[in-house]
Amino acid sequence: MQFTFLEENDFIILGIKGEVRVSTILPLKKEFQTLMLEEKHLALDLEELKAIDSSGISLFVNIFKKLETQKRTFCIYNIPPPIQKIFKEINLSQFIRLYGTREDFIQENVKVIEDDPFPPADYNFNGKLFKPMTLKCELCSSENIKGFMLNKATQELYFPEDDIIPAWQGKKGNNDLDIFAMQITICPLCYFATRHLNYFTDLKGEFVSVLDEKERYALTREASTRKRMLSGANMDSMDKFFPPFSSSEAYWVYLLAEESAHSLFRLENRLATFDMAQYNMQISRFCGEREHLDYIRKAYMWYAEIHKNQSRFAPLTVIETYYYLCLASQKLKRVKDGERFLTEFRDLNTPFPEYRLYLTAAERLYADS
């Protein structure tokens, strides 16, 4: 009998290969004893399980009962048809959650982060590039803060000839929008910087904060830190706190946004992982040459976190993550890592048009190296 281990967000996945019978069950019991000391939920991947007898089923039920007392979830997925038939005959599902496929397990048990910062496709912009919004800071209650809801349908991704970081350009004669920077708004009183559509939801024309009380308290307490960051930055007027930003302003705006996102990450806000990855990569465009690799290194670390937890992020985020991991690996001279990410990227093969654009750019990086 052989075992594989994988972490999937709040779950430890134990893969079992071979047969679970009374004569072979001892190694599995030992693995379960170790897993009982963990805090995460437990799931079994039985894709390579060939057979199971009553002793194995009894063990599964006993593990379920022990985990239940610890308020931990226990489930099984990728169940081969012959095993599925046995489980159905004994009505195992009355105790343990059973899923035919990994996708079924993910859909019901893993919360996917909604990380697309744009309104739904049917949102009516009346032909405009963006819709100005008036925001109220959820930390200090400052009012009349300018924000923008962006019409992503008017823009398309491309790779400038002199840059390896993708940019946006207007489609069908529309003007270009800086999609990344225009998502950020800074409160002029407490300096909270956010991609406001990620932390606010457009309901009946209003933005309602989805920050919880713990997050709001921590961000309010750290206002002085954000203020010190702007000392000497020449960000001395309110009109510099919302788009459009000059290059020097964009550097400080992204720094503030990264600091706000990092505060949220410490409070286990998973969406902040994507924010920090993107912000650090964008900062690398505006910082000095000496700092460039430091920000690339930070971005690599956060994109690697997304890579480890892909099922919790939207497909377009995963596509972007693979490109930036290929790019950062090359910049940091992690040759083997870069080749591995590129191979995985090719295997991803998703139907989104952005996939081909990013993959072609990644392949060009390594063709030129």
N, C-alpha and C positions, 0 to 999 in steps of 0.2 A: 504494500500500500504506500502511495506517495501523496505528499501534501504540498499545496501552494498557498501563499498568503498574499492578500492584497487589501489595502485600505481604501474604502469608498466613502469619503466624507465621514459620517457618523458610524459606519459599519466596518467591521473586520470581516473579510471574505475568506473563508477556508475552502479551498478546492480539494476534492478527494478523488484520487485516481486508483482504481483497482476494485477490490471486493470487500464489503463490510460483512464479515461473518464472525461467528463465535471464535474461530481459530485465528482470526487476524485482527481482532478488535482492540487488543491491548495498546498498540501505538496510537490509535485514534483517541482512546480514553486519556492517554497522557497529554495529547494535544489539547483536548477539551479542558483538562485540569489547569493548564497554563492559561488558556483563554478565559477561564472563569475569573482570573485575577485582573483582567482588563476592565476598562470602563465603557468601551464602545459596544454598540449592538453587534450581533453576530449573524452572519448569513452563510449558508453552505452552497457551494457551486458543485452540482453533481453531474456536470456534463460528461465526465470521464468515469463515472461510477458504473461498473459492470454488473454488480449484483449486491443484494442486501438480504439478510435473514432477520428473524425476529429479535435476535440480540441487538442488532444494529438499530432497528426501529425503537426498541425499548430505551436504548441509549439516547437517541434523539429526543424522545419524550421526556426523559429525566433531565436532559440538558435544558429543554424548554422550561420545565418547572423551576429549575434552579435560577435560570436567568430572569424568570418572571418575578421571583422574590427580590431580585436586584433591580427591578424595574427596567430591564433591558429586553430588547426585541430579539426574537429568534425566528429566522425564516429560511426557506430553501428554494432555490431556483435552478434553471437549466436541468430539469428532471427528465431523463430519458424515458421514452414511452413505456418500456417494460416495468421500470421502477414506478412510473406514474400510475400504472394499473394496480400495482400492489398497494400504493398509498391510498388509492381511491377505494379499494376493497375493504380496507381497515378504517376508512374515514379519518385518516391522519390530520386532515385539514381542520378537524374540530379542535385540535391543539395548536398546530403549527401553521403559519401562513405559507402556502405553497404557490409557486409561480412557475409557469412553463418555460419562460425565457428570462434572460437578464433584463431585457427591455421592460417587461412587465414589472419586475422587481424595482427597477429604477423609477419607473413612472409613479408607483405608489409610495415608495419609501424615501426617495431622494428629492429634496426640494431644489428645483432648478431656479437659479437666480435670473430674474428678468433684467438683463443688463443693457438692453437697447435703449439709449437715451432719447429716442425720437417718438413722436406721437404715432398712433396707428395710421396705416396707409390711407384710410378713408377720412382722415381729419381734413376739414375744409379750410385751406389757406387763402381762398379766393384768388388764386394765381400768384400770391406773394411769395418771396423767398423765405420770409420769416414773419412771425407775429410777435410784436413787442408785448411784454408782460410786465405788470407791476407786482413785485414780490414783497412780502413781509418777512423779515428775518425771524426764524423760529427760535433763535437763541436770545436776542436782546430786544425783539419786537420793533426794531427799526423798520420804517415803512418807506414806500415809494422807491424801492430798489429796482433798478432796471434789469430785466431778463429777456431772453429771446427763445421762442419756440421755433425750431428750425424745420424747414420744409426739405427733408432729405431727398425727396423725389426730384428736386431741381439740380442735384449735384451727383457727380460720379467720381469714383476713385481713380487715380492714375499715379504713375511713378515719374517724377520729374527727371530729366536726363542727368542733372547734376546732383541728384539726391537718391539715397536708397531707402528713405522713409516716405511712405505714401502720403499724398496730399489729395485735396478735393478740387474739382473744377466744375464750373457750371455746365449743365446740359442744355442743348437746344437754345443757345444764345443767352442763357441766364448768367448773371455775374457769379464770380467765384465767392464762396463762403469759406472761412476758416472754421470747419465743422468742429474741430477739437476745442479751440479757444472760445468759440461763441457759446459753448455749453457752460462756461464758467461765469459765475457772478460772485462778486465780493461784497460783503456787507461793509459799509464805510465806518461803522461804529465798533463792531467786534471782530471784523476781518475774517469772518467765516467764509470760506471759498468752497464752492460746490458745483458739480454738474447738476444744476438744480432739478432737472427732470428725472434724475436718479433718486433724489431724496424728496421730491415733491411730485404729487400726482395731479394731473389736470382733471379736476372734477367740477363740472358746471362753470367752467371758466376761471376757477380759482386753483391756487396751488396749496395743497394741504400736506403738511409735513408727515413723513412716516418715520421720523427719528423717534426712538423710544426715550423714556424719561432718563434712563441711565446715560444714553448717548448725548442727550441734550445737556445734561449736567456737566459731563466731562468736557464737552466742547466749549461750554460757557466758561468753565474754570480756566481753560487754556488760552483765553483771549489775549492775555498779556504776552504769551509766547509768540503768538501770531503778530502782535503789534511790534515786538522787538525785531522780528524778522524783516519788517519793512523800514526799520531805522536806517536812514541814509540811502534808501532805494529810489528816491525822487518820485515816489508814488504819493504826491502831496495834494492831489485834488480828486474829487469824487468821480470826475469824468474819466479817470484812468482805471476805475474799478470795474468797468464793464466794456465789452467789445465796441469797436475794433481795438486791438492792442498793437503797439509797436513791438519790435523784437525785444527791446530792453524791458518793456512792460510785461511782455509774455513770459519772460524768464521768471519774474517775481510772482506773477499770477499763478504759474504752474507750481512754484515752490509753495505758495500758500495752499493751493489745492491739494498738493501732496501731503502737507502737514495735517490738514483737516482729515484727509482720507486715512492717514496713519493713526490718528486718534480713534477713528471708527474701527479700524482693524484691531486695535488693542482691546476693543470691546466686542470682538468676534463678529463684526459686521463683514460677511464674506464678500459682499459687493465691493468693499474697499480694496480688495486684492487686485481686481481689474483696474480700478482707478489708479492705484499706485504704480502698477506696471506701465500703464499708458502715460501717466504724468512724467515718470522718470525718463521714459524714452523721448518724450517731447522736450523735456528740459535739456537733454543731450544735444538738441538742435541749437539751443540759445546760450548755453554755458561756454566758458572759456575752454581752450584746448586742453589745459591741465586737468580739468574736471570731467572731461568728456567720457573717459572710460569708467570713471566712478559711477556716473549715472547709468551708463550701459550695464554695468555690473548689477546695480540695484534693480533695473528693469528686468534683467535676466532672472534674478532671484524670484521676483513676483510672478513673472510669466511661467516659471517652473512650477510655482504653486498651482496655477490654473491648470497646467499640463497634468499634474497629479490628480486633479479633481475635475476632469473634463465634463463629466456627466452633470455637473451643477451649473454649467455655463451655456449660454446660447451658442448655436453652431457658428455664427459669424465671429464670436469672440474666440472660439477655439481655432478657427482659421487664422485670425490675426495673430494669435498666440504662437502658432507654429512658425509663421513667417519671422516674427521677432526673435524667437529662440534660435532660428537658423542664422539670422543677422547677428545677434549678440554673441553666439558661439564663434562666429567668424572673427568678430572684432576682438574677442577675448582670447583668441587662438585656442579654443576648445574644439579641435578638429574632429575628433571622434564623436563628441556630443552633437556637433553640427550635422555630421553625416547621418547619425541616428535619427535626429529630428527630421531631416529631409526625407529619409526613407519612410518614416511614420506619416509625414505630411502627404507623400504620394499615395500611401495606402488609405488615407482618409477618404478621398474620392467622393466628396459631397456634391450635390447638384447645384449649389449656389454659384452664381456667376463670379462672385468675388474670389471663390476658391481658385479658379484657373488663373486669375490675375496675380494673386499672392504666390501661388505655386510657381508660376513662370518667373516671377521676380526672385524667388528663393533659389531656383535652379540657375538663374543667371549669376547670382552671387557666387555660387560654387563653380560654375563654368569659367568664371573670370579669375578664380583664385589659383 
